[in-house]
Each structure stands twice: as C-alpha cells, then as structure tokens.
C-alpha cells in the first residue's frame, strides 16, 4: 500500500511538472510567434535616413520619419487604421480598430489567437483619429513588446531614470495623414476612479479645455506643453502589474 501511494504521488508530481513545462512552452511560443509577426510587419515601414535632410519641411514643421505601405497592410488586415511610431524605441506597430474593444485583446494583427494582442484604437473613436480624445490600447508585456515600453520611458515612479524629454514626440501615421503629437501628461490611474480619462467626445471646446487642464494638473510631472482645446489628442493606455484596476497612460496633443 505504501509503495502504491508513493507511486501515485510520483505520477502526480511528474504530471504537474509536465503541465508546467507545457504552459511555459505555450507562453514562449506566443511571445516568439507574436514578436516574429510584428517584426515581419515592419517590413512595410521605411524609416527615413536622418542624413537625407534636416528633418524639417519648408514651413519648419517636423517631417514624418517613416513611410507606411498601407495598401499592402490592408491586404493582410482591412481593420488597419494607422501606425504608431516613437523614434528610437520599440514602439513601431500597426493600429487596428473593430466594433468592440475585446476582439484584439487576445488576437494579433493577423487575427491569430495570442495573449499579446494588438495595438488598437477604441471602438468609439473616429477611425481617422478625428475624435477629441483618441484612445489607443496595448498590452504591457514583460519583454517590453507592445506598450510594455511605456512605463520604462515615461513612468518616473517605475523607472527613476525615465525622462519624457528623450522621447517627447509620438507619430500616428494614417493612410490620409501624418499626425505628430507632443506629450503633455503621464500617470498611473485606476479604471475604478479615473474613467474620465477615457472620455472621447466633448459637448464643447470649453468642456474639452477644462478636461485638458485637469489632466495637466494630475500628471506625474510638468512637461511645459500646454495642450489646446482646438487640437485633438491621443491617450496611450496599458495595464500595470500592481493591481488589476491599474493603468498607465500617456497623453499627447497634436502639434501639426
């Protein structure tokens, strides 16, 4: 009887180890396959050589640092609405949008099941990023993929060396337009208490202006950038590892 009990325990232990290894392999495979997919997609993006020109056009505006082949990307996924790019960081991804905010939580750009998901625009936002506040979501992955870079780049409570001045500009390229944004606020929020952050449309410019002032006041640090109620904005939102309700957001106003 003792030998039988020990054998049963041994079999259970072996089964537990095998199951754990299987789960770890699944996590690794999702990371690996997802990273390869997004690495391959950057083949549709061409970065400009900084030595080609001064980086400004005749009017003194920043030139978009990349070009995106949206025609080819649409053939892979017609849900694409834009591309997000922050220079010299890992944030260089397609943006998709569908009728609900759950679909791309666990599907990649190519609609493959994966917990790494995709970068996606809120379903209630205008697909041309013409809303007052354009909400863009992405997972906070431990390997830094997707929006896992945001906390390291902009959260001084998470990374004491974080400095928004190193990466103050965010580009959102669409099939019709190159949209440049400048960061004016960043902080950690709770979705239970700070749902106003996800307000997309406002009844007036005055109401939108009051919202912008409030976001600047609540920011972790002062950027010196004063957002205008006449300019649209983006809010990048990702999870935090502290609490289930925690989110880290980066807010930026359009500058051209």
Backbone as a ProteinNet text record, in pm:
[ID]
protein_1_A
[PRIMARY]
XXXXXXXXXXXXXXXXXXXXXXXXXXXXXXXXXXXXXXXXXXXXXXXXXXXXXXXXXXXXXXXXXXXXXXXXXXXXXXXXXXXXXXXXXXXXXXXXXXXXXXXXXXXXXXXXXXXXXXXXXXXXXXXXXXXXXXXXXXXXXXXXXXXXXXXXXXXXXXXXXXXXXXXXXXXXXXXXXXXXXXXXXXXXXXXXXXXXXXXXXXXXXXXXXXXXXXXXXXXXXXXXXXXXXXXXXXXXXXXXXXXXXXXXXXXXXXXX
[TERTIARY]
83.7	0	86.9	193.9	284.3	349.5	390.5	453.5	354.4	230.5	127.7	106.6	100	80.3	197	320.5	438.6	438.4	393.8	387.2	285.9	170.6	66.1	118.1	185.9	241.4	343.9	430.1	531.3	468	362.4	292.8	230.3	170.1	108.4	214.9	330.1	439.1	491	509.5	556.4	454.3	325.9	220.3	219.4	239.9	241.4	357.9	476	594	571.9	516.2	491	392.2	287.6	188.4	252.5	336.5	404.1	495.4	570.1	657.9	577.6	462.3	375.8	324.7	285.7	237.4	348.8	469.3	583.2	615.3	607.6	632.1	527.8	403.5	297.5	323.3	364.6	397.1	511.4	615.5	731.4	691.3	610.5	569.5	489.3	397.7	318.9	408.1	503	596.9	675.2	731.3	817.1	739.7	623.9	545.4	492.2	447.1	395.3	503.1	619.4	730.8	771.6	778	815.4	712.8	583.7	480	496.5	515.6	527.8	660.4	764.5	892.2	875.8	802.9	779.7	697.7	602.9	517.6	595.6	704.9	785.1	850.2	842.7	890.6	808.6	686.9	602.5	628.9	725.6	758.2	900.7	918.2	1051.3	1089.7	1196.6	1245.6	1333.8	1313.8	1393.7	1534.2	1628.8	1766.7	1779.7	1815.2	1826.1	1922.7	2016.7	2115.6	2060.3	1937	1879.8	1851.2	1804.9	1776	1776.2	1735.1	1739.5	1628.9	1532.5	1421	1304.1	1314.6	1205.8	1168	1039.7	999	1019.3	974.1	996.3	926.6	819.7	744.9	801.6	908.3	968.7	904.5	809.9	744.1	829.5	816.8	888.6	837.8	930.8	891	868.8	768.9	741.1	862.2	912.1	1035.2	1018.2	893.2	870.9	763.4	763.4	653.2	596.8	466.5	398.2	322.6	340.4	271.5	135.1	37.8	-94.9	-168	-139.5	-207.3	-176.7	-51.7	-14	-66.7	-63.3	-112	-261	-336.4	-481.5	-513.1	-428	-449.2	-435.3	-350.5	-333.5	-444.4	-485.9	-593.1	-660.4	-783.1	-853.6	-891.7	-870.5	-902.5	-797.1	-688.5	-583.6	-632.5	-604.1	-642	-522	-407.9	-292.2	-169.5	-63.4	63	118.6	159.1	215.2	366	437.9	583.6	641.3	730.6	807.9	953.8	1023.6	1160.9	1253.4	1336.2	1441.3	1385.3	1267	1207.5	1154.2	1096	1037.4	895.8	843.2	703.9	699.4	661.5	660.5	562.6	431.3	328.4	210.5	142.1	15.5	-92.6	-189.5	-305.5	-428.8	-506.5	-628.7	-749.5	-866.7	-991.3	-1104	-1188.4	-1305.9	-1423.9	-1537.5	-1660	-1666	-1573.7	-1570.2	-1425	-1406	-1270.7	-1217.1	-1284.8	-1239.3	-1165.8	-1203.8	-1156.5	-1003.7	-936	-790.2	-714.3	-786.1	-717.3	-630.4	-679.3	-607.5	-595	-585.1	-557.2	-453.1	-361.7	-257.9	-313.4	-228.6	-269.3	-325.3	-262.8	-309.2	-421.7	-482.9	-600.5	-571	-447.2	-411	-433.4	-489.9	-512.2	-379.9	-369.6	-247.1	-274.6	-222.9	-248.7	-170.2	-76	-3.7	-91.9	-195.5	-292.4	-234.8	-299	-258.1	-272	-215.6	-238.1	-366.7	-466.5	-594	-654.5	-727.5	-798.4	-934.6	-976.1	-1106.2	-1215.9	-1307.9	-1413.6	-1501.7	-1510.5	-1596.9	-1528.2	-1398.2	-1324.6	-1344.5	-1329.2	-1333.1	-1209.8	-1228.8	-1119.4	-1007.8	-1036.3	-932.6	-862.8	-885.5	-826	-874.2	-998.5	-1055.8	-1136.1	-1140.1	-1210.4	-1131	-1196.5	-1123.3	-1010	-1046.1	-951.3	-950.8	-839.3	-827.4	-752.3	-824	-768.6	-705.4	-577.9	-506.3	-458.9	-496.8	-466.2	-356.7	-281.2	-182.1	-142.1	-106.6	-68	68.6	86	212.7	286.3	365.7	433.9	569.5	605.5	727.7	853.5	846.1	964	973.5	882.1	887.2	810.4	757.5	683.1	550.5	488.7	362.5	381.4	295.6	312.5	390.6	464.7	547.9	659	690.2	795.6	750.3	620.7	571.8	615.2	603.5	638.5	788.1	870.8	1014	1053.2	978.3	1010.1	955	835.2	764	718.3	733.7	684.9	801.4	813.7	926.9	912.3	791.8	773.7	821	818.2	862.5	1011.3	1054.3	1193.6	1243.3	1328.3	1374.2	1450.7	1500.1	1575.7	1487	1358.4	1266.7	1266.4	1271	1276.4	1198.6	1082	997.6	1067	1166.1	1234.1	1314	1348.9	1423.8	1334.8	1206.3	1112	981.2	982.6	863.5	758	794.9	704	652.9	526.7	463.7	402.5	431.5	371.7	262.4	150.3	45.3	25.3	64.8	54.3	-72.5	-151.8	-274.7	-264.1	-352.8	-348	-364.4	-428.5	-454.2	-361.8	-295	-231.4	-115.7	-18.7	86.9	61.8	29.4	-12.4	95.7	148.1	253.3	194	229.6	178.8	295.8	271.3	372.4	314.3	390.5	343.1	323.5	207.7	183.1	151.7	128.4	96.9	117.2	145	157	135.9	69.2	47	-16.8	-18.5	-88.8	-228.5	-327	-466	-531.6	-651.4	-735.5	-860.2	-894.5	-1013.8	-1140.5	-1130.4	-1246.2	-1271.6	-1164.6	-1176.9	-1150.2	-1086.8	-1041.7	-1096.1	-1219.6	-1277	-1292.5	-1285.8	-1295.4	-1182.3	-1070.4	-956.5	-996.7	-1096.7	-1137.5	-1255.9	-1281.9	-1384	-1333.4	-1413.3	-1369.2	-1417.4	-1545.1	-1602.3	-1652.4	-1656.5	-1699.4	-1804.1	-1889.8	-2001.3	-1957.2	-1839.3	-1791.1	-1640.2	-1578.8	-1435.2	-1403.8	-1496.6	-1476.1	-1467.4	-1559.1	-1557	-1427.7	-1387.6	-1263.3	-1142.9	-1143.6	-1034.4	-1022	-1135.2	-1133.7	-1078.1	-1113.4	-1060.4	-908.2	-857.6	-712.8	-640.1	-695	-634.2	-626	-730.7	-735	-630	-612.2	-512.5	-370.6	-345.1	-212.4	-183.8	-284.3	-267.1	-237.1	-296.3	-281.7	-159.2	-87.4	27.5	137.7	216.3	329.4	430.5	444.8	545.2	494.8	556.8	518.7	609.2	547.8	624.4	650.5	573.4	585.1	501.3	434.1	348.7	206.6	148.4	10.6	-79.8	-159.1	-246.5	-358.1	-396.1	-500.9	-632.6	-742.2	-873.6	-910.5	-834.6	-860.5	-783.4	-702.6	-623.7	-667.6	-675.5	-710.5	-592.6	-616.5	-512.6	-520.5	-416.5	-419.2	-390.8	-447.8	-418.5	-372.6	-247.5	-196.6	-223.5	-284.4	-325.1	-276.4	-213	-166.4	-185.3	-184.5	-203	-77.5	-94.7	18.8	22	133.7	146.3	107.7	74.3	44.7	-93.6	-193.9	-331.9	-405.8	-516.2	-596.9	-661.1	-689.9	-756.7	-656.9	-528	-427.5	-399.3	-383	-343.4	-239.1	-148.5	-55.7	-93	-107.5	-148.3	-45	-32.5	49.8	-40.7	-45.2	-135.5	-53.4	-93	-17.6	-112.8	-77.5	-160.9	-103.9	-191.9	-145.6	-80.3	34	105.9	112.6	71.2	58.8	-32.9
-121.3	0	126	123.1	238.3	264.3	151.9	166	223	181.6	232.7	383.1	425.1	567.5	650.2	599.5	671.8	680.3	571.8	571.4	673.8	679.3	776.4	919.1	944.3	1078.1	1115	1016.4	1039.5	1073.2	996.9	1022.3	1162	1201.1	1334.7	1443.3	1424.2	1522.6	1535.2	1418.8	1420.9	1491.9	1464.1	1529.3	1680.2	1722.9	1865.9	1935.2	1869.8	1926.6	1934.2	1826.5	1823.9	1932.8	1951.3	2055.4	2193.9	2216.4	2346	2374.1	2271.3	2288.2	2316.7	2249.8	2273.2	2416.6	2469.1	2607	2705.5	2678	2765.6	2767.1	2650.2	2643.7	2723.8	2717.2	2794.6	2943.7	2991.1	3132.7	3172.2	3090.2	3121.4	3126.6	3029.5	3023.5	3146.6	3190.3	3309.3	3432.3	3446	3557.6	3552.8	3436.1	3420.6	3444.3	3378.4	3391.6	3533.4	3593.3	3729.6	3828.6	3816	3907	3894	3769.9	3749.1	3812.4	3797.9	3856.5	4008	4073.4	4218.9	4264.8	4185.6	4217.5	4211.7	4111	4098.2	4215.3	4264.1	4374.2	4504.7	4519.4	4641.2	4645.1	4533.6	4533.9	4623.6	4659	4751.3	4897.9	4917.5	5052.8	5087.2	5205.1	5250.5	5371.6	5360.6	5472.9	5561.6	5692.1	5786.2	5793.9	5814	5834.3	5978.3	5999.1	6136.1	6224.5	6162.3	6241.5	6293.8	6246.1	6290.5	6439.8	6494.4	6637.5	6677.7	6797.3	6849.9	6795.7	6726.5	6673.9	6769.5	6885.5	6982.7	7016.1	7053.8	7097.1	7247.7	7303.4	7445.6	7533.9	7483.5	7562.8	7544.9	7468.3	7447.9	7336.5	7264.1	7154.7	7027.9	6942.7	6815.7	6730.2	6665.9	6571.7	6435.4	6365.7	6232.3	6141.9	6073.6	5994.9	5861.4	5821	5691.7	5703.7	5608.3	5591.6	5450.9	5436.8	5309.4	5266.1	5139.9	5082.2	5029.2	5118.4	5079	4988.8	5005.2	4922.3	4774.3	4743.3	4603.6	4556.4	4644.6	4607	4579.6	4655.6	4633.6	4495.5	4445.4	4312.2	4205.3	4232.1	4137.9	4152.8	4277.4	4301.3	4434.8	4431.2	4555.9	4639	4586.8	4662	4766.9	4773.2	4869.5	5012.3	5099.6	5240.4	5333.8	5280.9	5367.5	5290.3	5365.5	5308.7	5403.2	5349.5	5432.2	5413.1	5525.3	5521.3	5623.2	5576.2	5665.3	5638.7	5739.4	5723	5664	5570.1	5511.8	5437.9	5380.7	5295.5	5170.4	5079.7	4960	4980.2	5101.9	5125.9	5162.1	5063	5073.8	4967.7	4999.7	4897.8	4947.3	4853.9	4888.9	4909	4994.5	5017.7	4966.7	4883.6	4830.5	4881.6	4865.1	4904	4814.1	4771.1	4693.3	4741.6	4673.1	4723.8	4707.3	4629.9	4618.8	4617.7	4642.6	4654.4	4522.8	4413.2	4283.8	4202.4	4223.8	4136.8	4127.9	4242.3	4242	4234.8	4214.2	4194.4	4069.1	3966.6	3839.9	3787.8	3881	3844.6	3940.3	3886.6	3969	4042.5	4121.5	4194.8	4100.8	3983.5	3885.6	3796.9	3838.7	3773.3	3632	3611.5	3483.4	3492.3	3387.8	3386.2	3397.3	3498.7	3519.4	3622.4	3596.6	3691.3	3821.1	3828.6	3954.2	4056.7	4009.7	4100.2	4190.5	4306.1	4404.4	4543.8	4641.5	4781.4	4824.1	4872.3	4902.8	5034	5096.8	5221.2	5188.3	5263.9	5241.8	5237.7	5144.1	5123.6	5246.5	5332.6	5450	5570.3	5561.4	5673.3	5675.3	5793.4	5804.4	5735.8	5659.3	5578.6	5663.1	5791.5	5878.9	5960.2	5921.4	5988.7	6134.2	6155	6289.2	6317	6225.1	6250	6349.5	6408	6494.3	6415.1	6301	6217.7	6078.5	6043.1	5915.7	5816.6	5713.9	5619.2	5501.8	5475.6	5365.2	5269.5	5142.1	5042.5	4945.7	4895.7	4792.6	4723.8	4595.4	4520.9	4564.7	4549.4	4577.3	4443.6	4405.3	4276.6	4288.6	4186	4188.9	4200.2	4152.2	4161.1	4295.6	4387.9	4521.9	4537.7	4427.6	4438	4511.7	4550	4624.6	4754.6	4780.8	4902.5	4876.5	4765.4	4736.6	4837.2	4914.6	5015.3	5143.3	5168.4	5298.6	5332.4	5236.9	5265.9	5295.6	5220.5	5245.3	5379.5	5425.3	5551.2	5673.1	5658.7	5777.4	5773.3	5660.8	5649.7	5664.5	5781.1	5805.5	5728.5	5683.9	5601.6	5458.4	5416.3	5282.1	5280	5382.1	5393.9	5533.7	5545.2	5676.4	5751.8	5679.3	5743.6	5778.8	5751.2	5783.9	5934.4	5973.6	6115.6	6137.5	6200.6	6221.9	6307.4	6388.8	6477.9	6401.6	6275.7	6195.4	6148.8	6133.6	6086.2	6163.9	6294	6376.6	6367.9	6313.8	6314.4	6174.2	6167.2	6042	6066.8	5978.3	5988.5	5883.4	5926.2	5834.1	5859.7	5762.5	5775.1	5703.7	5770.5	5710.3	5709.3	5640.6	5640.9	5780.4	5871.1	6005.4	6112.1	6085.7	6195.4	6145.3	6233.3	6208.1	6299.4	6241.1	6318.5	6313.4	6430.6	6440.3	6492.3	6426.1	6462.9	6485.7	6572.6	6600.2	6568.1	6496.3	6450.6	6568.8	6572.6	6678.1	6623.2	6491.1	6434.4	6283.2	6228.7	6082.9	6050	5939.3	5899.9	5761.6	5706.7	5581.6	5614.1	5540.7	5565.9	5435.1	5447.4	5331.7	5342	5233.9	5237.9	5249.9	5225.4	5240.8	5387.6	5467.5	5605.3	5710.7	5673.5	5773.5	5749.7	5706.4	5674.9	5797.3	5917.5	6038.5	6046.6	5979.2	5977	5921.9	5833	5766.2	5835.2	5960.4	6039	6068.6	6038.3	6050.5	6180	6212.1	6333	6427.4	6555.6	6658.4	6746.8	6805	6883.4	7019.1	7065.5	7195.7	7202.5	7300.9	7323.9	7363.7	7434.5	7478.4	7357.2	7262.6	7142.1	7062.4	7052.2	6982.3	7053.3	7187.4	7265.4	7241.1	7231.9	7204.2	7064.4	6971.3	6834.5	6835.8	6908.1	6914.4	6975.5	7082.9	7147.2	7049.7	6971.7	6875	6765.9	6720.3	6616.6	6667.8	6791.4	6851.4	6859.3	6899.2	6911.3	6776.3	6669.3	6538.2	6460.6	6515.6	6446.8	6424.1	6318.1	6288.6	6402.5	6468.6	6574.4	6678.1	6792.6	6901.1	6899.1	6890.1	6883.8	7021.6	7121.9	7254.3	7269.1	7161.6	7165	7199.8	7300.7	7341.1	7295.3	7192.1	7143.6	7243.5	7253	7345.9	7272.2	7336.6	7275.9	7269.5	7337.1	7333.6	7219	7147.5	7037.8	6905	6802.6	6670.8	6611.3	6500.9	6437.6	6286.1	6219.7	6074.4	6037.5	5927.1	5869.3	5726.6	5698.1	5561.1	5496.4	5379.8	5315.3	5171.3	5135.1	4997.9	4955.4	4826	4774	4797.3	4788.3	4788.1	4653.6	4622.8	4493.6	4502.9	4623.5	4641.6	4590.9	4636.5	4598	4568.3	4497	4463.8	4588.2	4686.3	4808.4	4913.5	4890.7	4991.3	5001.7	5123.7	5150.9	5262.4	5256.8	5367.9	5435.1	5567	5640.2	5746.2	5768.8	5876.8	5958.8	6089.6	6176.2	6276.2	6294.8	6382.2	6462.5	6586.5	6676.1	6688.5	6702.5	6715.1	6850.8	6850.7	6977.6	7016.4	6925.8	6965.9	6868.4
0	0	0	80.5	87.6	-47.7	-114.6	-245	-347.6	-339.7	-432.3	-412.1	-285.2	-253.9	-307.5	-285.7	-334.2	-486.8	-551.9	-698.1	-748.5	-681.5	-719.5	-702.9	-590.9	-565.1	-671.8	-708.1	-810.2	-945.4	-980.9	-1107.4	-1108.7	-994.9	-984.7	-1000.6	-935.6	-943.9	-1086.8	-1151.2	-1289.9	-1379.3	-1354.7	-1432.3	-1412.1	-1286.5	-1255.8	-1325.2	-1321.5	-1387.6	-1538.3	-1594.5	-1739.1	-1780.1	-1698.3	-1728	-1721.4	-1619.8	-1605.2	-1724.2	-1766.5	-1881.7	-2007.9	-2021.6	-2136.9	-2139	-2020.9	-2011.1	-2043.6	-1990.5	-2018.8	-2167.3	-2230	-2372.9	-2449.5	-2402.2	-2466.7	-2457.8	-2338.5	-2321.7	-2414.5	-2416	-2500	-2646.8	-2690.2	-2830.2	-2869.5	-2780	-2808.9	-2821.1	-2727.2	-2733.9	-2865.2	-2893.2	-3010.6	-3139.7	-3153.4	-3275.9	-3293	-3180.8	-3188.2	-3226.5	-3166.1	-3196.5	-3342.2	-3390.7	-3530.8	-3624.2	-3590.2	-3674.3	-3684	-3569.3	-3571.2	-3630.5	-3611.9	-3677.3	-3828.9	-3876.2	-4020.4	-4074.1	-3994.2	-4039	-4056.9	-3983.3	-4001.4	-4139.4	-4211.7	-4349	-4439.3	-4394.6	-4470.6	-4432.6	-4343.9	-4296.5	-4337	-4389.7	-4428.3	-4345.5	-4269.5	-4190	-4276	-4262.5	-4338.8	-4282.3	-4367.4	-4324.2	-4275.3	-4146.5	-4093.1	-4171.1	-4241.3	-4315.4	-4447.8	-4484.2	-4611.2	-4612.3	-4497.8	-4489.1	-4342.7	-4314.8	-4178	-4090.6	-4151.6	-4073.6	-4066	-4133.6	-4134.1	-4276.6	-4295.7	-4428.4	-4440.2	-4552.6	-4577.3	-4475.3	-4413.1	-4314.9	-4173.6	-4159.5	-4027.7	-3947.8	-4007.7	-3936.4	-3945.7	-3844.2	-3846.8	-3961.8	-4030.6	-4133.8	-4070.7	-4118.8	-4066.1	-4091.5	-3988.4	-4003	-4073.9	-4102.9	-4168.7	-4276	-4366.4	-4460.9	-4441.8	-4462	-4435.6	-4560.5	-4598	-4713.4	-4667.8	-4657.9	-4610.2	-4709.6	-4837.1	-4937.8	-4914.1	-4887.1	-4861	-4726.8	-4626.5	-4494	-4494.6	-4574	-4584.2	-4640.9	-4727.7	-4784.6	-4677	-4578	-4466.9	-4363.9	-4339.9	-4243.4	-4273.2	-4323.8	-4356.8	-4234.3	-4112.3	-3990.8	-3956.9	-4032.5	-4000.9	-4022.5	-3925.7	-3936.5	-3923.6	-3880.7	-3865.2	-3820.7	-3797.6	-3749.1	-3643.5	-3527.4	-3421.7	-3415.6	-3399.4	-3404.5	-3306.6	-3219.4	-3132.7	-3162.3	-3208.3	-3256.5	-3150.3	-3195.2	-3111.9	-2990.5	-3005.2	-2901.1	-2970	-2893.6	-2952.8	-3000.9	-2988.4	-3027.7	-3175.5	-3254.7	-3400.5	-3451.2	-3441.3	-3459.6	-3543.8	-3610.3	-3674.8	-3569.3	-3601.7	-3515.2	-3588.3	-3519	-3577.9	-3500	-3559.5	-3492.3	-3541	-3448.4	-3484	-3400	-3407.4	-3345.9	-3194.7	-3136.8	-2991.3	-2944.8	-2815.3	-2761.6	-2704	-2731.1	-2681.6	-2788.7	-2912.6	-3020	-3024.7	-3021.4	-3036.9	-2904.7	-2796.3	-2668.5	-2672.8	-2740.3	-2746.1	-2888.7	-2983	-3121.7	-3177.5	-3255.8	-3315.7	-3437.3	-3499.7	-3619.6	-3724.9	-3739.1	-3838.3	-3785.7	-3674.3	-3615.7	-3564.1	-3523	-3462.2	-3311.4	-3252.7	-3108.4	-3034.6	-2947.6	-2871.1	-2763.7	-2641.9	-2534.4	-2551.1	-2648.7	-2667.9	-2738.9	-2808.9	-2869.4	-2976.7	-2991.9	-3092	-3031.8	-3098.2	-3062.1	-3133.2	-3056.6	-3121.3	-3071.6	-3161.2	-3134.6	-3076.1	-2975.4	-2912.4	-3018.3	-3001.7	-3099	-3118.3	-3016.5	-3023.8	-3087.2	-3110.4	-3171.3	-3322.1	-3380.6	-3525.8	-3583.5	-3688.1	-3742	-3804.2	-3832.8	-3888.2	-3779.3	-3651.9	-3536.1	-3524.9	-3568.7	-3564.2	-3438.8	-3343.2	-3217	-3133.1	-3034.6	-2941.8	-2875.7	-2816.9	-2743.4	-2806.3	-2868.2	-2938.5	-2849.3	-2801.8	-2705.5	-2779.3	-2749.9	-2813.7	-2704.4	-2717.4	-2614.3	-2660.8	-2563.4	-2592	-2462.8	-2470.4	-2351.1	-2299.1	-2168.2	-2101.7	-2084.1	-2182.6	-2178.9	-2109.8	-2035.9	-1956.5	-2041.8	-2165.5	-2251	-2322.2	-2287.3	-2344.5	-2473.7	-2528	-2653.2	-2631.8	-2744.5	-2745.1	-2665	-2563.5	-2483.5	-2354.9	-2351	-2234.3	-2215.9	-2320.1	-2311.2	-2239.7	-2236	-2189.7	-2047.6	-1955.6	-1816.8	-1802.1	-1874.9	-1868.4	-1927	-2026.9	-2093.4	-2020.3	-1959.2	-1911.2	-1765.7	-1696.6	-1558.7	-1461.1	-1398.7	-1308.2	-1177.4	-1144.7	-1024.8	-1048.4	-1172.8	-1209.3	-1244.4	-1315.7	-1359.3	-1326.3	-1225.2	-1179.1	-1287.7	-1388.8	-1496.9	-1615.7	-1603.9	-1713.9	-1737.9	-1864.2	-1898.9	-2027.9	-2015.4	-2132.3	-2237.7	-2195.9	-2289.5	-2394.1	-2363.5	-2460.3	-2575.5	-2547	-2649.8	-2637.1	-2664.6	-2641.5	-2752	-2868.4	-2983	-3013.7	-3051.5	-3094.5	-3232.4	-3325.5	-3458.4	-3476.1	-3530.5	-3574.7	-3723.3	-3801.5	-3947	-3991.2	-4073.7	-4127.8	-4279.9	-4348.5	-4495.1	-4554.7	-4478.7	-4531	-4474.1	-4361.7	-4289.3	-4203.2	-4179	-4082	-3962.6	-3848.7	-3732.5	-3624.8	-3590.3	-3489	-3357.6	-3247.2	-3115.6	-3019.7	-2921.2	-2819.1	-2681.4	-2601.3	-2470.5	-2375.5	-2308.7	-2210.6	-2071.4	-2059.2	-1927.3	-1929.4	-1811.5	-1796.1	-1648.8	-1621.6	-1482.2	-1475.3	-1353.6	-1329.4	-1277.3	-1326.2	-1287	-1244.1	-1192.3	-1162.1	-1248.6	-1316.2	-1400.7	-1316.6	-1186.5	-1098.6	-1063.6	-1061.7	-1014.2	-1121.6	-1228.9	-1326.5	-1466.5	-1474.6	-1605.4	-1694.7	-1636.4	-1717.3	-1819.6	-1789.6	-1881.1	-2017.5	-2018.2	-2141.5	-2208.3	-2171.5	-2241.2	-2381.6	-2481	-2620.3	-2684.9	-2666.6	-2726.7	-2617.8	-2650.3	-2555.5	-2622.1	-2540.1	-2594.5	-2647.5	-2604	-2648.7	-2632.6	-2699.5	-2683.3	-2539	-2476.1	-2337.9	-2244.5	-2262.5	-2179.3	-2202.2	-2328.2	-2362.6	-2300.7	-2303.8	-2245.3	-2095.5	-2026	-1882	-1854.8	-1939.8	-1927.7	-1942.3	-2041.5	-2065	-1945.1	-1889.9	-1773.5	-1655.9	-1637.4	-1528	-1547.3	-1671.2	-1698	-1673.9	-1710.4	-1686.3	-1536.6	-1458.2	-1312.9	-1247.7	-1299.4	-1238.2	-1287.3	-1382.4	-1439.7	-1336.2	-1353.2	-1264.6	-1263.1	-1377.4	-1390.3	-1489.8	-1489	-1578.8	-1701.4	-1817.4	-1941.6	-2001	-1957.5	-2017	-2142.7	-2182.8	-2301.7	-2259	-2321.9	-2291.9	-2405.9	-2385	-2492.1	-2521.5	-2647.9	-2690	-2709.8	-2669.6	-2689	-2837	-2922.4	-3066.6	-3134.8	-3057.8	-3112.8	-3051.4	-3132.4	-3081.1	-3005.2	-2934.4	-2854.1	-2868.2	-2819.4	-2807.6	-2662.4	-2618.8	-2487.7	-2509.8	-2476.1	-2482.4	-2347.5	-2347.2	-2222.7	-2218.9	-2106.1	-2088	-1943.2	-1918.4	-1782.4	-1697.6	-1567.6	-1476	-1405.6	-1345.4	-1276.8	-1129.7	-1082	-939.4	-902.6	-973.7	-943.5	-1072.6	-1059.6	-1176.8	-1236.6	-1151.3	-1197.5	-1247	-1223	-1256	-1405.4	-1452.9	-1590.6	-1589.8	-1685.5	-1704.5	-1835.1	-1831.1	-1950.7	-1987.9	-2115.9	-2170	-2260.4	-2237.5	-2313.1	-2395.4	-2519.8	-2609.5	-2696.9	-2722.5	-2801.9	-2943.2	-3039.7	-3178.2	-3198.3	-3267.3	-3288.2	-3434.2	-3525	-3665	-3737
[MASK]
++++++++++++++++++++++++++++++++++++++++++++++++++++++++++++++++++++++++++++++++++++++++++++++++++++++++++++++++++++++++++++++++++++++++++++++++++++++++++++++++++++++++++++++++++++++++++++++++++++++++++++++++++++++++++++++++++++++++++++++++++++++++++++++++

